[in-house]
Amino acid sequence: MVPLDRLPAGRTARIVQIRGGRGFRRNLEHMGVHTGDPVRVLGSGAFHGPLLVEVSGGGRIAVGRGIAQHVMVEIIEDPSVRGSTP
């Protein structure tokens, strides 16, 4: 389990936990960030700026790194990579 801000761009993960109070979790849910849903980091802003994240349903949101540190994810293995040699 890693924070969302540590997820490499292009990798897909599942949201395992949102660490924060009820209001914090509710605000993220309104943006489409829910426990159990897949997410993918599409890129990040210059100079350690916000992350552009694709949430379930194909929506895209910008998430500040401070918020992303509280969203814990589990990287989903890509089956197309299995068995390949580096």
N, CA, C and O atoms as CSV, one atom per row, in Angstrom:
chain,resi,resn,atom,element,x,y,z
A,1,MET,N,N,0.855,-1.170,0.000
A,1,MET,CA,C,0.000,0.000,0.000
A,1,MET,C,C,0.904,1.237,0.000
A,1,MET,O,O,1.831,1.342,0.803
A,2,VAL,N,N,0.618,2.169,-0.915
A,2,VAL,CA,C,1.400,3.398,-1.039
A,2,VAL,C,C,0.447,4.582,-1.172
A,2,VAL,O,O,-0.698,4.406,-1.588
A,3,PRO,N,N,0.900,5.777,-0.826
A,3,PRO,CA,C,0.066,6.962,-1.044
A,3,PRO,C,C,-0.054,7.251,-2.539
A,3,PRO,O,O,0.856,6.945,-3.309
A,4,LEU,N,N,-1.155,7.829,-2.939
A,4,LEU,CA,C,-1.413,8.137,-4.344
A,4,LEU,C,C,-0.308,8.983,-4.962
A,4,LEU,O,O,-0.008,8.833,-6.147
A,5,ASP,N,N,0.299,9.867,-4.183
A,5,ASP,CA,C,1.342,10.722,-4.755
A,5,ASP,C,C,2.616,9.945,-5.099
A,5,ASP,O,O,3.498,10.486,-5.766
A,6,ARG,N,N,2.730,8.696,-4.662
A,6,ARG,CA,C,3.887,7.851,-4.981
A,6,ARG,C,C,3.612,6.897,-6.141
A,6,ARG,O,O,4.510,6.171,-6.567
A,7,LEU,N,N,2.388,6.889,-6.655
A,7,LEU,CA,C,2.031,6.014,-7.766
A,7,LEU,C,C,2.673,6.544,-9.047
A,7,LEU,O,O,2.469,7.705,-9.403
A,8,PRO,N,N,3.451,5.702,-9.747
A,8,PRO,CA,C,4.088,6.170,-10.988
A,8,PRO,C,C,3.034,6.514,-12.042
A,8,PRO,O,O,1.988,5.869,-12.118
A,9,ALA,N,N,3.316,7.522,-12.845
A,9,ALA,CA,C,2.408,7.923,-13.920
A,9,ALA,C,C,2.165,6.744,-14.851
A,9,ALA,O,O,3.091,6.020,-15.217
A,10,GLY,N,N,0.908,6.566,-15.224
A,10,GLY,CA,C,0.531,5.500,-16.131
A,10,GLY,C,C,0.127,4.208,-15.457
A,10,GLY,O,O,-0.494,3.359,-16.097
A,11,ARG,N,N,0.455,4.027,-14.189
A,11,ARG,CA,C,0.098,2.797,-13.465
A,11,ARG,C,C,-1.312,2.923,-12.897
A,11,ARG,O,O,-1.755,4.007,-12.517
A,12,THR,N,N,-1.994,1.802,-12.851
A,12,THR,CA,C,-3.346,1.752,-12.300
A,12,THR,C,C,-3.286,1.138,-10.909
A,12,THR,O,O,-2.535,0.194,-10.663
A,13,ALA,N,N,-4.083,1.685,-10.012
A,13,ALA,CA,C,-4.133,1.183,-8.636
A,13,ALA,C,C,-5.574,1.202,-8.158
A,13,ALA,O,O,-6.439,1.825,-8.774
A,14,ARG,N,N,-5.817,0.520,-7.065
A,14,ARG,CA,C,-7.126,0.505,-6.427
A,14,ARG,C,C,-7.032,1.283,-5.131
A,14,ARG,O,O,-6.083,1.103,-4.368
A,15,ILE,N,N,-7.993,2.139,-4.874
A,15,ILE,CA,C,-8.007,2.906,-3.632
A,15,ILE,C,C,-8.372,1.964,-2.492
A,15,ILE,O,O,-9.429,1.333,-2.504
A,16,VAL,N,N,-7.481,1.881,-1.507
A,16,VAL,CA,C,-7.664,0.981,-0.377
A,16,VAL,C,C,-8.208,1.732,0.833
A,16,VAL,O,O,-9.051,1.215,1.566
A,17,GLN,N,N,-7.722,2.950,1.036
A,17,GLN,CA,C,-8.100,3.702,2.233
A,17,GLN,C,C,-7.932,5.184,1.973
A,17,GLN,O,O,-7.007,5.609,1.280
A,18,ILE,N,N,-8.840,5.965,2.539
A,18,ILE,CA,C,-8.708,7.423,2.524
A,18,ILE,C,C,-8.543,7.843,3.980
A,18,ILE,O,O,-9.456,7.698,4.793
A,19,ARG,N,N,-7.365,8.363,4.291
A,19,ARG,CA,C,-7.043,8.750,5.667
A,19,ARG,C,C,-7.429,10.204,5.893
A,19,ARG,O,O,-6.826,11.118,5.330
A,20,GLY,N,N,-8.427,10.396,6.714
A,20,GLY,CA,C,-8.876,11.748,7.014
A,20,GLY,C,C,-10.248,11.708,7.645
A,20,GLY,O,O,-10.860,10.648,7.778
A,21,GLY,N,N,-10.714,12.858,8.025
A,21,GLY,CA,C,-12.017,12.968,8.668
A,21,GLY,C,C,-13.167,12.799,7.691
A,21,GLY,O,O,-12.971,12.669,6.483
A,22,ARG,N,N,-14.350,12.804,8.237
A,22,ARG,CA,C,-15.553,12.595,7.438
A,22,ARG,C,C,-15.703,13.646,6.333
A,22,ARG,O,O,-16.031,13.310,5.195
A,23,GLY,N,N,-15.464,14.904,6.666
A,23,GLY,CA,C,-15.575,15.966,5.666
A,23,GLY,C,C,-14.560,15.819,4.549
A,23,GLY,O,O,-14.875,16.039,3.379
A,24,PHE,N,N,-13.345,15.446,4.909
A,24,PHE,CA,C,-12.275,15.227,3.918
A,24,PHE,C,C,-12.680,14.110,2.961
A,24,PHE,O,O,-12.571,14.258,1.744
A,25,ARG,N,N,-13.149,12.990,3.515
A,25,ARG,CA,C,-13.568,11.855,2.688
A,25,ARG,C,C,-14.763,12.220,1.814
A,25,ARG,O,O,-14.831,11.823,0.650
A,26,ARG,N,N,-15.699,12.973,2.371
A,26,ARG,CA,C,-16.883,13.376,1.614
A,26,ARG,C,C,-16.490,14.261,0.430
A,26,ARG,O,O,-17.018,14.092,-0.669
A,27,ASN,N,N,-15.575,15.195,0.644
A,27,ASN,CA,C,-15.130,16.060,-0.457
A,27,ASN,C,C,-14.489,15.240,-1.571
A,27,ASN,O,O,-14.738,15.496,-2.749
A,28,LEU,N,N,-13.668,14.259,-1.210
A,28,LEU,CA,C,-13.050,13.411,-2.228
A,28,LEU,C,C,-14.105,12.580,-2.957
A,28,LEU,O,O,-14.015,12.389,-4.170
A,29,GLU,N,N,-15.094,12.090,-2.228
A,29,GLU,CA,C,-16.157,11.309,-2.861
A,29,GLU,C,C,-16.923,12.143,-3.870
A,29,GLU,O,O,-17.324,11.630,-4.915
A,30,HIS,N,N,-17.135,13.418,-3.578
A,30,HIS,CA,C,-17.813,14.309,-4.519
A,30,HIS,C,C,-16.986,14.514,-5.788
A,30,HIS,O,O,-17.532,14.817,-6.849
A,31,MET,N,N,-15.679,14.349,-5.676
A,31,MET,CA,C,-14.788,14.475,-6.835
A,31,MET,C,C,-14.653,13.148,-7.584
A,31,MET,O,O,-14.003,13.096,-8.628
A,32,GLY,N,N,-15.259,12.078,-7.065
A,32,GLY,CA,C,-15.191,10.789,-7.738
A,32,GLY,C,C,-14.149,9.843,-7.191
A,32,GLY,O,O,-13.844,8.830,-7.821
A,33,VAL,N,N,-13.590,10.150,-6.021
A,33,VAL,CA,C,-12.569,9.308,-5.396
A,33,VAL,C,C,-13.240,8.487,-4.299
A,33,VAL,O,O,-13.625,9.017,-3.256
A,34,HIS,N,N,-13.375,7.170,-4.553
A,34,HIS,CA,C,-14.059,6.277,-3.618
A,34,HIS,C,C,-13.180,5.078,-3.304
A,34,HIS,O,O,-12.452,4.590,-4.169
A,35,THR,N,N,-13.247,4.606,-2.070
A,35,THR,CA,C,-12.538,3.393,-1.678
A,35,THR,C,C,-13.014,2.232,-2.548
A,35,THR,O,O,-14.214,2.047,-2.755
A,36,GLY,N,N,-12.051,1.450,-3.057
A,36,GLY,CA,C,-12.354,0.298,-3.900
A,36,GLY,C,C,-12.304,0.588,-5.384
A,36,GLY,O,O,-12.243,-0.342,-6.189
A,37,ASP,N,N,-12.327,1.861,-5.768
A,37,ASP,CA,C,-12.306,2.228,-7.181
A,37,ASP,C,C,-10.889,2.249,-7.745
A,37,ASP,O,O,-9.932,2.494,-7.011
A,38,PRO,N,N,-10.751,1.992,-9.045
A,38,PRO,CA,C,-9.439,2.126,-9.677
A,38,PRO,C,C,-9.116,3.589,-9.963
A,38,PRO,O,O,-10.014,4.389,-10.229
A,39,VAL,N,N,-7.846,3.931,-9.908
A,39,VAL,CA,C,-7.363,5.270,-10.265
A,39,VAL,C,C,-6.081,5.116,-11.065
A,39,VAL,O,O,-5.390,4.102,-10.968
A,40,ARG,N,N,-5.774,6.135,-11.856
A,40,ARG,CA,C,-4.527,6.130,-12.612
A,40,ARG,C,C,-3.984,7.546,-12.659
A,40,ARG,O,O,-4.709,8.486,-12.985
A,41,VAL,N,N,-2.710,7.697,-12.333
A,41,VAL,CA,C,-2.065,9.003,-12.416
A,41,VAL,C,C,-1.666,9.226,-13.871
A,41,VAL,O,O,-0.929,8.431,-14.454
A,42,LEU,N,N,-2.165,10.323,-14.449
A,42,LEU,CA,C,-1.866,10.637,-15.838
A,42,LEU,C,C,-0.636,11.517,-15.968
A,42,LEU,O,O,0.050,11.475,-16.990
A,43,GLY,N,N,-0.349,12.306,-14.959
A,43,GLY,CA,C,0.806,13.194,-14.989
A,43,GLY,C,C,0.798,14.100,-13.775
A,43,GLY,O,O,-0.080,14.017,-12.917
A,44,SER,N,N,1.798,14.966,-13.723
A,44,SER,CA,C,1.874,15.896,-12.596
A,44,SER,C,C,2.289,17.267,-13.088
A,44,SER,O,O,2.909,17.415,-14.141
A,45,GLY,N,N,1.929,18.267,-12.295
A,45,GLY,CA,C,2.274,19.637,-12.625
A,45,GLY,C,C,3.759,19.897,-12.426
A,45,GLY,O,O,4.447,19.169,-11.710
A,46,ALA,N,N,4.224,20.931,-13.063
A,46,ALA,CA,C,5.634,21.315,-12.955
A,46,ALA,C,C,5.981,21.685,-11.515
A,46,ALA,O,O,5.128,22.132,-10.749
A,47,PHE,N,N,7.217,21.495,-11.176
A,47,PHE,CA,C,7.737,21.870,-9.856
A,47,PHE,C,C,6.964,21.219,-8.716
A,47,PHE,O,O,6.601,21.877,-7.741
A,48,HIS,N,N,6.718,19.919,-8.851
A,48,HIS,CA,C,6.047,19.133,-7.804
A,48,HIS,C,C,4.619,19.625,-7.577
A,48,HIS,O,O,4.146,19.702,-6.443
A,49,GLY,N,N,3.939,19.959,-8.684
A,49,GLY,CA,C,2.576,20.472,-8.607
A,49,GLY,C,C,1.551,19.371,-8.443
A,49,GLY,O,O,1.901,18.235,-8.122
A,50,PRO,N,N,0.269,19.701,-8.662
A,50,PRO,CA,C,-0.800,18.721,-8.455
A,50,PRO,C,C,-0.720,17.572,-9.455
A,50,PRO,O,O,-0.093,17.673,-10.509
A,51,LEU,N,N,-1.383,16.472,-9.081
A,51,LEU,CA,C,-1.432,15.292,-9.934
A,51,LEU,C,C,-2.701,15.333,-10.772
A,51,LEU,O,O,-3.762,15.705,-10.271
A,52,LEU,N,N,-2.604,14.957,-12.036
A,52,LEU,CA,C,-3.776,14.757,-12.869
A,52,LEU,C,C,-4.120,13.281,-12.756
A,52,LEU,O,O,-3.321,12.420,-13.124
A,53,VAL,N,N,-5.313,12.991,-12.246
A,53,VAL,CA,C,-5.708,11.625,-11.924
A,53,VAL,C,C,-6.973,11.263,-12.687
A,53,VAL,O,O,-7.919,12.048,-12.760
A,54,GLU,N,N,-6.974,10.054,-13.258
A,54,GLU,CA,C,-8.177,9.517,-13.887
A,54,GLU,C,C,-8.878,8.643,-12.855
A,54,GLU,O,O,-8.287,7.709,-12.313
A,55,VAL,N,N,-10.141,8.954,-12.590
A,55,VAL,CA,C,-10.923,8.184,-11.618
A,55,VAL,C,C,-11.878,7.272,-12.373
A,55,VAL,O,O,-12.003,7.364,-13.594
A,56,SER,N,N,-12.558,6.383,-11.635
A,56,SER,CA,C,-13.468,5.449,-12.283
A,56,SER,C,C,-14.503,6.217,-13.091
A,56,SER,O,O,-14.933,7.302,-12.702
A,57,GLY,N,N,-14.888,5.653,-14.194
A,57,GLY,CA,C,-15.830,6.320,-15.083
A,57,GLY,C,C,-15.140,7.214,-16.093
A,57,GLY,O,O,-15.807,7.824,-16.927
A,58,GLY,N,N,-13.817,7.306,-16.038
A,58,GLY,CA,C,-13.062,8.081,-17.014
A,58,GLY,C,C,-12.919,9.557,-16.697
A,58,GLY,O,O,-12.341,10.300,-17.489
A,59,GLY,N,N,-13.435,10.003,-15.549
A,59,GLY,CA,C,-13.288,11.407,-15.177
A,59,GLY,C,C,-11.846,11.747,-14.826
A,59,GLY,O,O,-11.095,10.890,-14.361
A,60,ARG,N,N,-11.468,12.982,-15.045
A,60,ARG,CA,C,-10.122,13.454,-14.722
A,60,ARG,C,C,-10.218,14.596,-13.727
A,60,ARG,O,O,-11.008,15.524,-13.896
A,61,ILE,N,N,-9.390,14.511,-12.678
A,61,ILE,CA,C,-9.369,15.555,-11.662
A,61,ILE,C,C,-7.924,15.898,-11.333
A,61,ILE,O,O,-7.020,15.085,-11.523
A,62,ALA,N,N,-7.723,17.106,-10.838
A,62,ALA,CA,C,-6.412,17.512,-10.338
A,62,ALA,C,C,-6.457,17.410,-8.820
A,62,ALA,O,O,-7.365,17.931,-8.172
A,63,VAL,N,N,-5.450,16.723,-8.262
A,63,VAL,CA,C,-5.390,16.507,-6.821
A,63,VAL,C,C,-4.057,17.034,-6.311
A,63,VAL,O,O,-2.997,16.641,-6.799
A,64,GLY,N,N,-4.115,17.919,-5.332
A,64,GLY,CA,C,-2.895,18.419,-4.725
A,64,GLY,C,C,-2.124,17.297,-4.041
A,64,GLY,O,O,-2.720,16.322,-3.583
A,65,ARG,N,N,-0.827,17.429,-3.971
A,65,ARG,CA,C,0.001,16.373,-3.382
A,65,ARG,C,C,-0.289,16.155,-1.900
A,65,ARG,O,O,-0.181,15.031,-1.410
A,66,GLY,N,N,-0.652,17.202,-1.190
A,66,GLY,CA,C,-0.990,17.045,0.221
A,66,GLY,C,C,-2.215,16.164,0.404
A,66,GLY,O,O,-2.268,15.354,1.330
A,67,ILE,N,N,-3.190,16.316,-0.468
A,67,ILE,CA,C,-4.379,15.465,-0.425
A,67,ILE,C,C,-4.020,14.052,-0.873
A,67,ILE,O,O,-4.443,13.076,-0.254
A,68,ALA,N,N,-3.245,13.941,-1.943
A,68,ALA,CA,C,-2.876,12.632,-2.486
A,68,ALA,C,C,-2.105,11.783,-1.473
A,68,ALA,O,O,-2.138,10.555,-1.548
A,69,GLN,N,N,-1.423,12.415,-0.541
A,69,GLN,CA,C,-0.677,11.670,0.476
A,69,GLN,C,C,-1.609,10.919,1.426
A,69,GLN,O,O,-1.179,9.985,2.103
A,70,HIS,N,N,-2.870,11.317,1.482
A,70,HIS,CA,C,-3.833,10.691,2.382
A,70,HIS,C,C,-4.688,9.632,1.700
A,70,HIS,O,O,-5.519,8.991,2.343
A,71,VAL,N,N,-4.484,9.447,0.389
A,71,VAL,CA,C,-5.227,8.438,-0.361
A,71,VAL,C,C,-4.292,7.255,-0.575
A,71,VAL,O,O,-3.335,7.342,-1.344
A,72,MET,N,N,-4.573,6.153,0.108
A,72,MET,CA,C,-3.718,4.969,0.035
A,72,MET,C,C,-4.224,4.033,-1.056
A,72,MET,O,O,-5.413,3.720,-1.130
A,73,VAL,N,N,-3.291,3.594,-1.900
A,73,VAL,CA,C,-3.658,2.751,-3.034
A,73,VAL,C,C,-2.819,1.480,-3.061
A,73,VAL,O,O,-1.754,1.401,-2.447
A,74,GLU,N,N,-3.320,0.501,-3.778
A,74,GLU,CA,C,-2.621,-0.755,-3.991
A,74,GLU,C,C,-2.466,-0.918,-5.493
A,74,GLU,O,O,-3.458,-0.938,-6.222
A,75,ILE,N,N,-1.234,-1.034,-5.959
A,75,ILE,CA,C,-0.970,-1.130,-7.395
A,75,ILE,C,C,-1.565,-2.418,-7.939
A,75,ILE,O,O,-1.410,-3.489,-7.352
A,76,ILE,N,N,-2.246,-2.296,-9.071
A,76,ILE,CA,C,-2.840,-3.444,-9.743
A,76,ILE,C,C,-1.834,-3.947,-10.766
A,76,ILE,O,O,-1.344,-3.187,-11.601
A,77,GLU,N,N,-1.536,-5.230,-10.689
A,77,GLU,CA,C,-0.600,-5.826,-11.649
A,77,GLU,C,C,-1.201,-5.780,-13.042
A,77,GLU,O,O,-2.397,-6.007,-13.225
A,78,ASP,N,N,-0.360,-5.484,-14.018
A,78,ASP,CA,C,-0.772,-5.456,-15.418
A,78,ASP,C,C,-0.529,-6.844,-16.006
A,78,ASP,O,O,0.627,-7.244,-16.145
A,79,PRO,N,N,-1.586,-7.601,-16.360
A,79,PRO,CA,C,-1.393,-8.962,-16.846
A,79,PRO,C,C,-0.601,-9.038,-18.140
A,79,PRO,O,O,-0.018,-10.081,-18.437
A,80,SER,N,N,-0.561,-7.965,-18.915
A,80,SER,CA,C,0.184,-7.978,-20.173
A,80,SER,C,C,1.696,-7.967,-19.935
A,80,SER,O,O,2.464,-8.266,-20.850
A,81,VAL,N,N,2.132,-7.627,-18.719
A,81,VAL,CA,C,3.556,-7.540,-18.398
A,81,VAL,C,C,4.088,-8.872,-17.874
A,81,VAL,O,O,5.289,-9.126,-17.965
A,82,ARG,N,N,3.234,-9.717,-17.334
A,82,ARG,CA,C,3.665,-10.985,-16.752
A,82,ARG,C,C,4.384,-11.846,-17.775
A,82,ARG,O,O,3.975,-11.955,-18.931
A,83,GLY,N,N,5.456,-12.448,-17.318
A,83,GLY,CA,C,6.205,-13.364,-18.157
A,83,GLY,C,C,7.184,-12.684,-19.091
A,83,GLY,O,O,7.943,-13.364,-19.781
A,84,SER,N,N,7.187,-11.355,-19.133
A,84,SER,CA,C,8.135,-10.664,-19.991
A,84,SER,C,C,9.459,-10.506,-19.254
A,84,SER,O,O,9.498,-10.505,-18.023
A,85,THR,N,N,10.513,-10.377,-19.994
A,85,THR,CA,C,11.834,-10.222,-19.378
A,85,THR,C,C,12.259,-8.779,-19.480
A,85,THR,O,O,11.991,-8.124,-20.487
A,86,PRO,N,N,12.920,-8.268,-18.450
A,86,PRO,CA,C,13.335,-6.858,-18.457
A,86,PRO,C,C,14.463,-6.602,-19.414
A,86,PRO,O,O,14.924,-5.467,-19.534
